[in-house]
Amino acid sequence: MSNPFSHAVASFDPTATSVLLWTRAPEIETLAWVVATDAGLHDVVARGHVAPDRDRDHTATVDVGDLAPATTYFYRFDVDGQTSPIGRTRTLPDGPTDRLRLGLVTCARYSMAPLGVYRALAEREVDLVVHLGDYIYEDEGSKGPRRHEPRHPCRTLGDYRARIGQLRRDRDAQALHLRHPMVAILDDHDVADNCWTTGAKKHVDDDDGPWDERALAAVTARQEWLPQRLRDQRDPRTTWRSIPIGDLAELVLLDTRLSGRDEQAGDGGDPPLDDPERSLLGAEQRAWLQDRLADDTRPWVLVASGVVINEVSLPLPAIPGINHFLPNGYAALDGEVLHDDQWDGYPAERSNLARHLARRGAAGGRAVLVSGDIHSSWAFEGPRLDGQPVAVEMTVPAVASKPMGRAHMPGAWRALDALVSRLEHVPWADVTRRGYGIIDVTRDSTVMEWWFVEPTDADPCADQWLGAAWRTDRSAWPPSLTETDPTDDPERAPLRDPLPPRPDDLDRLRRSHRRRLVLERSALAALTVGAVVGAARVVRR
């Protein structure tokens, strides 16, 4: 019998006393599983059997309970002498808690680049990985050196299963899941580009089938492959939830796509941009979020949003024809150049959030917001209320998607960097690099770190570099950011076996990356020469 564990193993949604263990084993009736405190699986604390579910794409999920808080565990599945790789996971703390360390990732466009960012984060030490959305991309993948499976946009349950399955065969993705537990929120490409509750920008019922069926297919496959502790296991579309982290913090996981989002105003949607009833969260999730922010029994709340909460509008005139030169997602709208798929497109929703963040701050609680989606790195002092910040926000770069500053004209990132530097509430940003984030929370402060990775490097962890580190202190109100040094990884027991090797197509992807760099530099040189020649002609006149 060939080894049935071609998708390896993974763990999800830990609590202080439990964790979800996952694998996939087609054509297997029953699997044995074991959990131990040591990498050799000698000190066994739990064991049992599970049947892969044919109706759930042959996946198997085990909810292992009665575990100790803040403890590292190792686990494995086996059948008839065939064993899965040994995975490592960790429970969350309970009671008095001095430190929390999260890894943050987003936007893993498999077709565009290798997943070396996952590999680099796998080698770090964190308590939990938070995936901020776009775990897959639903498009056909024709614009990158890799091709998606299937080679058409995902529409059906089988399509979404195949797309997630392709990514989970990737050895870099497996490395991340082997080393760390994960919680995940969804964003548009997990379903369809620029989606909202009742549709998506490019979705056409006649071509793509009824929207409700497509959205249900996407979240059903996601729950099979990335199991979550849903509010209602019968409703995989409702994914917002929160996770307590001892007495230190609460991790609030939002859904900014399917639970209550109105269509984007820039797409001709209704209501218009400035309508006070314009919704991103929906009434039920909004009321729940307000309750979570009002709970000040823990000093910190960490709010995870699939899209950026702070203003990311650009200080440019909304002149005709400017859209062609703007980064992906930006457009001239109502006299501003903004990204209407972010909270910028839902200003009333953001203002309401800011008011509740201010109330939390006045009561002594503090908030750190984390987000992804825009393929770039940002440190925000905001959102703001009456000109004062009421929180800080960390936006992390893409894992594999094309960076914001390299999405259009060669060298456009230089102009974009200059524009961003003029934004008062943005002490730092980078629009050209891929990477991941780390948030290190203690009782007195939170440090946000941006780590940059070239995904085609042979050893992404060894070659990664620190982009920036900023600290916000609990004692400060209004909250602010101060440049600081990165924090140290804790020491924890490693896996017994080495991580799987890099993907077989790495050399081909590296050559493709080098060709793109040569073309970009050539195009930039040509544009520079053209600009100089044009200026000389003007001078001669």
C-alpha positions in Angstrom: 0.0 0.0 0.0 1.4 3.4 -0.9 1.7 5.9 1.9 -1.7 7.5 2.3 -0.5 10.7 4.1 0.5 12.7 1.0 -1.0 15.9 2.7 0.9 15.3 5.9 -0.7 16.5 9.2 -1.8 19.8 10.7 -3.3 21.2 13.9 -5.9 23.9 14.3 -7.8 26.0 16.8 -6.1 25.1 20.1 -7.6 26.0 23.5 -6.0 25.8 26.9 -6.9 22.1 27.1 -7.6 20.9 23.6 -6.5 21.0 20.0 -7.9 19.8 16.6 -5.6 17.3 14.9 -6.0 16.8 11.1 -4.9 14.5 8.3 -6.3 13.1 5.1 -6.2 9.5 4.1 -8.2 8.4 1.0 -9.5 4.8 0.9 -8.6 4.2 4.6 -11.3 2.9 6.9 -9.7 3.7 10.3 -6.6 5.5 11.5 -4.9 5.3 14.8 -3.6 8.5 16.4 -1.3 9.2 19.3 -0.3 12.4 21.3 2.8 12.6 23.5 4.8 15.2 25.3 8.1 14.2 23.5 9.2 14.1 19.9 9.8 10.3 20.0 6.2 9.7 21.1 7.2 7.8 24.2 5.4 9.8 26.9 1.9 9.2 25.5 -1.0 11.3 27.0 -3.8 10.4 24.6 -4.5 7.9 21.8 -7.5 6.7 19.8 -8.9 5.9 16.4 -10.7 8.0 13.8 -12.4 7.2 10.5 -11.6 9.5 7.5 -14.9 10.8 6.3 -15.6 10.1 2.6 -18.2 12.8 2.6 -15.6 15.3 3.9 -13.0 14.6 1.2 -11.5 11.7 3.1 -10.3 14.1 5.9 -10.1 13.2 9.5 -10.2 15.6 12.4 -9.7 14.7 16.1 -10.6 17.0 18.9 -8.1 16.0 21.6 -9.0 17.1 25.1 -7.8 16.9 28.7 -4.4 18.5 27.7 -2.3 20.7 29.9 -2.2 24.5 29.2 0.7 26.2 27.5 2.3 22.9 26.6 4.0 21.5 23.5 2.8 18.2 22.2 3.7 15.8 19.4 1.3 13.7 17.4 1.1 11.1 14.6 -1.5 9.1 12.6 -0.9 5.5 11.4 -2.5 2.6 9.6 -1.2 -0.9 8.9 2.4 0.0 9.6 2.2 3.2 7.5 2.8 6.4 9.6 2.3 10.0 9.0 5.0 12.6 9.7 5.2 13.5 13.4 3.6 16.9 13.9 4.1 19.4 16.7 1.4 21.5 18.3 0.8 23.6 21.4 -2.0 24.5 23.7 -2.8 28.0 24.8 -2.2 29.4 28.3 -4.7 29.5 31.0 -4.9 31.7 34.1 -1.9 34.0 34.8 -0.1 34.6 31.5 3.0 36.7 31.0 3.6 36.3 27.3 1.9 35.5 24.0 3.8 35.1 20.7 1.8 35.0 17.4 3.0 34.4 13.8 1.0 36.2 11.2 0.7 35.3 7.5 -1.6 36.2 4.6 -2.1 36.0 0.8 -0.5 32.7 -0.4 -1.0 32.9 -4.1 0.4 29.5 -5.0 0.7 30.3 -8.7 2.9 33.3 -8.2 5.8 32.2 -6.0 7.1 29.4 -3.8 5.8 29.4 -0.2 9.3 30.1 1.3 7.7 32.5 3.8 5.9 29.6 5.3 9.2 27.7 5.6 10.9 30.7 7.3 8.1 31.0 9.9 8.1 27.2 10.5 11.6 27.6 11.8 10.7 30.3 14.3 9.1 29.7 17.7 5.5 31.1 18.2 2.6 29.9 20.3 0.2 30.1 17.3 0.0 31.1 13.7 -2.9 33.3 12.7 -3.7 33.2 9.0 -5.3 36.5 8.0 -7.0 35.3 4.8 -6.4 34.2 1.2 -5.1 30.8 2.2 -5.9 29.9 -1.4 -6.6 32.0 -4.5 -9.7 30.9 -6.4 -8.6 32.2 -9.9 -7.2 30.0 -12.7 -3.6 31.0 -11.9 -2.6 31.9 -15.4 -0.4 34.9 -14.4 2.3 33.1 -12.6 5.0 30.5 -13.2 2.9 27.8 -11.5 -0.6 26.7 -12.5 -3.5 26.2 -10.3 -5.5 22.9 -10.0 -8.0 23.0 -11.5 -7.0 25.3 -14.3 -10.2 27.3 -14.1 -11.7 29.5 -11.3 -13.1 27.5 -8.4 -16.8 27.3 -8.5 -17.8 23.9 -7.1 -17.1 21.9 -3.9 -14.7 19.7 -5.9 -12.9 22.7 -7.3 -12.2 24.2 -3.8 -11.2 20.9 -2.4 -8.7 20.4 -5.3 -7.3 23.9 -4.9 -6.7 23.6 -1.1 -5.4 20.0 -1.6 -2.8 21.3 -4.2 -1.5 23.8 -1.7 -1.4 21.3 1.2 0.8 19.0 -1.0 3.4 21.8 -1.1 6.3 21.0 1.2 6.8 24.5 2.4 3.1 24.6 3.5 3.5 21.2 5.1 6.5 22.5 7.0 4.5 25.3 8.6 1.7 23.0 9.6 4.0 20.4 11.0 5.6 22.9 13.4 2.8 25.2 14.6 -1.0 25.1 15.3 -3.0 27.6 13.2 -6.2 29.6 13.4 -7.5 31.2 10.2 -9.9 33.8 9.0 -11.1 34.0 5.4 -10.8 36.7 2.9 -12.1 37.2 -0.6 -9.9 34.8 -2.6 -10.8 32.0 -0.3 -14.2 32.4 -2.0 -14.2 34.8 -4.9 -12.3 38.1 -5.7 -13.8 41.1 -3.9 -16.8 39.2 -2.6 -19.5 40.4 -0.3 -22.4 38.7 1.5 -24.5 38.2 -1.6 -22.0 38.2 -4.5 -18.6 39.0 -5.9 -17.0 41.4 -8.4 -16.5 38.9 -11.2 -19.2 36.3 -10.2 -21.9 35.8 -12.8 -24.6 33.3 -12.0 -25.0 32.2 -15.6 -21.3 31.3 -15.8 -20.4 30.4 -12.1 -23.7 29.0 -10.8 -25.8 30.5 -8.0 -23.8 32.6 -5.6 -25.1 30.9 -2.4 -24.0 27.5 -3.7 -20.5 28.7 -4.7 -20.0 30.4 -1.3 -21.2 27.3 0.6 -18.9 25.1 -1.5 -15.9 27.3 -0.6 -16.5 27.4 3.2 -17.4 23.7 3.3 -14.1 22.7 1.7 -12.3 25.1 4.0 -13.9 23.5 7.1 -12.8 20.1 5.8 -9.2 21.1 5.3 -8.9 23.9 7.9 -11.2 22.8 10.7 -12.4 25.5 13.1 -14.4 25.7 16.2 -17.4 27.4 14.6 -20.1 29.1 16.5 -22.6 26.7 14.8 -21.1 23.6 13.2 -24.1 23.5 10.9 -23.3 26.9 9.4 -19.7 27.1 8.0 -20.4 30.6 6.6 -20.4 32.1 10.1 -16.8 32.1 11.1 -16.3 35.0 13.5 -15.2 33.9 17.0 -12.8 34.8 19.8 -10.1 32.9 21.7 -9.1 33.7 25.3 -5.4 33.8 26.0 -5.2 33.2 29.7 -5.6 36.5 31.6 -3.4 38.4 29.1 -5.4 38.9 25.9 -8.4 37.9 23.8 -7.9 37.1 20.1 -10.9 38.3 18.2 -11.3 36.8 14.7 -13.6 38.8 12.4 -15.3 37.9 9.2 -15.3 40.9 6.9 -16.6 39.0 3.8 -19.7 36.8 4.2 -21.5 37.8 7.4 -22.7 41.3 6.6 -20.7 43.1 4.0 -22.5 45.4 1.5 -21.2 45.6 -2.0 -18.2 47.9 -2.6 -19.3 51.4 -3.3 -16.8 51.7 -6.2 -18.5 48.9 -8.0 -21.8 50.7 -8.2 -23.1 49.1 -5.1 -25.9 50.4 -2.9 -25.8 52.0 -0.3 -23.2 54.7 -1.3 -19.9 55.2 0.4 -21.0 57.8 3.0 -24.3 56.1 3.9 -24.3 55.8 7.8 -26.0 52.3 7.4 -23.2 51.0 5.2 -22.2 47.6 6.7 -19.0 45.5 6.7 -19.7 43.3 9.7 -23.5 42.9 9.9 -25.6 43.7 12.9 -25.1 40.4 14.8 -21.3 40.4 14.4 -21.1 44.1 15.2 -22.9 43.8 18.5 -20.8 40.8 19.4 -17.6 42.7 18.6 -18.7 45.6 20.8 -19.2 43.2 23.7 -15.7 41.8 23.2 -14.2 45.3 23.2 -16.2 46.2 26.3 -14.7 43.3 28.2 -11.7 44.8 29.9 -10.9 41.9 32.2 -7.8 41.3 30.1 -5.3 44.1 29.3 -5.1 43.4 25.6 -7.5 42.6 22.8 -6.1 41.5 19.5 -8.5 42.1 16.6 -7.8 40.2 13.4 -9.4 41.6 10.3 -9.0 40.2 6.8 -8.8 43.7 5.4 -7.1 46.9 6.6 -9.0 48.9 9.2 -7.0 52.2 9.1 -7.2 54.7 6.3 -5.0 53.7 3.3 -6.2 56.4 1.0 -3.4 58.0 -1.1 -2.8 61.8 -1.2 -3.4 62.0 -4.9 -5.8 64.1 -7.0 -8.7 62.0 -8.4 -8.0 63.1 -12.0 -9.3 61.2 -15.1 -7.1 58.3 -16.2 -5.3 57.9 -12.8 -6.7 54.5 -12.1 -4.4 52.9 -14.7 -1.4 53.9 -12.6 -2.7 53.0 -9.2 -1.8 49.8 -7.2 -4.2 46.9 -7.3 -7.5 47.7 -5.6 -7.1 51.5 -5.6 -9.5 53.7 -7.5 -10.6 57.3 -7.7 -13.9 57.5 -5.8 -15.9 60.5 -4.6 -12.9 62.8 -5.1 -10.5 60.5 -3.2 -8.0 57.8 -4.2 -8.8 54.9 -1.9 -9.0 51.2 -1.6 -12.8 50.7 -1.3 -12.5 46.9 -0.6 -10.9 47.8 2.8 -12.6 49.5 5.8 -12.0 52.7 3.8 -15.0 51.7 1.7 -17.1 51.4 4.9 -16.3 54.6 6.9 -19.4 54.5 9.1 -18.4 51.0 10.2 -14.9 52.1 11.0 -16.1 55.2 12.9 -18.4 52.9 15.1 -15.4 50.7 15.8 -13.2 53.6 16.7 -15.8 54.8 19.3 -15.8 51.4 21.0 -12.0 51.2 20.9 -12.0 54.7 22.6 -14.3 53.5 25.3 -12.1 50.4 25.9 -9.1 52.7 26.2 -10.8 55.0 28.6 -11.5 52.0 30.8 -7.8 51.0 30.8 -8.0 48.3 28.1 -5.7 48.4 25.0 -6.2 47.1 21.5 -3.9 45.9 18.7 -5.4 45.4 15.3 -3.8 43.0 12.7 -4.7 42.7 9.0 -3.5 41.6 5.6 -4.9 41.6 2.1 -3.0 44.5 0.5 0.4 42.7 -0.1 2.4 45.3 1.8 3.6 46.1 5.3 2.2 49.0 7.4 2.4 50.2 10.9 -0.6 52.4 11.8 -1.3 54.7 14.8 -5.1 54.5 14.5 -7.9 54.4 13.7 -8.5 57.9 15.0 -11.3 59.6 16.8 -11.3 63.4 17.1 -7.8 63.3 15.7 -6.4 61.0 18.3 -5.4 57.3 17.8 -7.5 54.7 19.7 -5.5 51.6 18.7 -2.5 50.6 16.7 -2.6 48.3 13.6 -0.1 45.9 12.0 -0.7 45.0 8.4 1.5 42.1 7.2 2.9 41.5 3.7 2.0 38.7 1.3 3.4 35.2 1.5 3.4 34.6 -2.3 1.2 37.2 -4.0 2.8 40.0 -5.9 3.7 42.9 -3.6 1.6 46.1 -3.9 4.5 48.2 -5.2 5.4 45.8 -8.0 1.9 45.2 -9.3 2.0 47.7 -12.2 4.6 50.0 -13.7 8.3 49.1 -13.0 9.7 51.4 -10.3 6.2 52.7 -9.3 7.0 51.6 -5.7 9.4 54.6 -5.4 6.5 57.0 -6.0 4.2 54.9 -3.7 6.8 55.0 -0.9 7.0 58.7 -1.2 3.2 59.0 -1.0 3.0 56.7 2.0 5.6 58.8 3.9 3.2 61.7 3.8 0.5 59.9 5.8 0.5 61.2 9.3 -0.8 58.1 11.0 1.7 55.8 9.2 5.1 55.8 11.0 6.5 53.1 8.7 5.5 51.1 5.6 7.1 48.9 3.0 5.3 48.1 -0.3 7.9 45.8 -2.1 8.6 42.8 0.1 7.0 39.4 0.9 7.2 38.1 4.4 5.4 37.5 7.7 4.7 39.2 11.0 5.3 38.3 14.7 3.4 39.9 17.5 4.9 39.5 21.0 2.5 40.5 23.8 3.4 41.0 27.5 1.5 42.6 30.2 3.2 46.0 29.7 3.7 46.2 25.9 3.2 44.6 22.5 6.0 44.4 19.9 5.1 44.1 16.3 7.8 42.7 14.0 7.9 42.5 10.2 10.2 39.8 8.8 11.1 39.8 5.0 11.8 36.7 3.0 12.8 36.0 -0.6 10.7 32.9 -1.2 13.1 31.4 -3.8 16.1 31.4 -1.4 17.4 27.9 -0.7 17.1 28.5 3.0 14.5 31.2 3.6 14.9 31.2 7.4 18.7 31.7 7.2 18.4 34.5 4.7 15.4 36.4 6.1 15.9 39.9 7.5 14.1 42.2 9.9 12.1 44.9 8.1 11.0 46.8 11.2 10.0 46.4 14.9 7.6 48.8 16.7 6.4 48.7 20.3 3.2 50.0 21.8 3.1 50.4 25.6 0.1 49.7 27.7 0.8 52.7 29.8 0.4 55.1 26.9 -2.9 56.8 26.0 -3.5 57.7 23.3 -1.6 54.7 22.0 1.5 55.3 20.0 4.3 53.3 18.3 8.0 53.5 19.1 10.8 51.8 17.1 12.4 49.0 19.1 14.5 45.8 18.9 13.0 42.4 17.9 12.1 40.0 20.6 13.8 36.6 21.1 12.2 33.3 20.3 11.6 31.0 23.3 13.4 27.7 23.4 11.1 24.7 22.8 11.6 21.0 21.9 12.0 20.6 18.1 10.6 17.9 15.9 12.5 14.7 15.9 12.8 14.5 12.1 13.9 17.3 9.8 11.3 19.3 7.9 10.4 18.1 4.4 12.8 19.4 1.6 12.0 22.4 -0.5 9.6 21.9 -3.5 10.9 20.1 -6.6 10.1 23.1 -8.8 12.2 25.5 -6.8 15.0 25.9 -9.3 12.5 26.6 -12.1 10.7 29.2 -10.0 14.1 30.8 -9.1 14.9 31.2 -12.7 11.5 32.7 -13.4 12.0 35.1 -10.6 15.4 36.2 -11.9 14.0 36.7 -15.4 11.2 38.9 -14.0 13.8 41.0 -12.1 15.8 41.5 -15.3 12.7 42.5 -17.2 11.7 44.9 -14.5 15.1 46.6 -14.3 15.2 46.9 -18.1 11.8 48.4 -18.2 12.7 50.8 -15.4 15.9 51.8 -17.2 14.0 52.4 -20.4 11.4 54.6 -18.6 14.2 56.6 -17.0 16.0 57.2 -20.3 12.7 58.2 -21.9 12.0 60.7 -19.1 15.5 62.2 -19.4 15.2 62.5 -23.2 11.8 64.1 -22.8 13.1 66.6 -20.3 16.0 67.5 -22.5 13.6 68.2 -25.4 11.6 70.5 -23.2 14.8 72.3 -22.1 15.9 72.8 -25.8 12.6 74.3 -26.6 
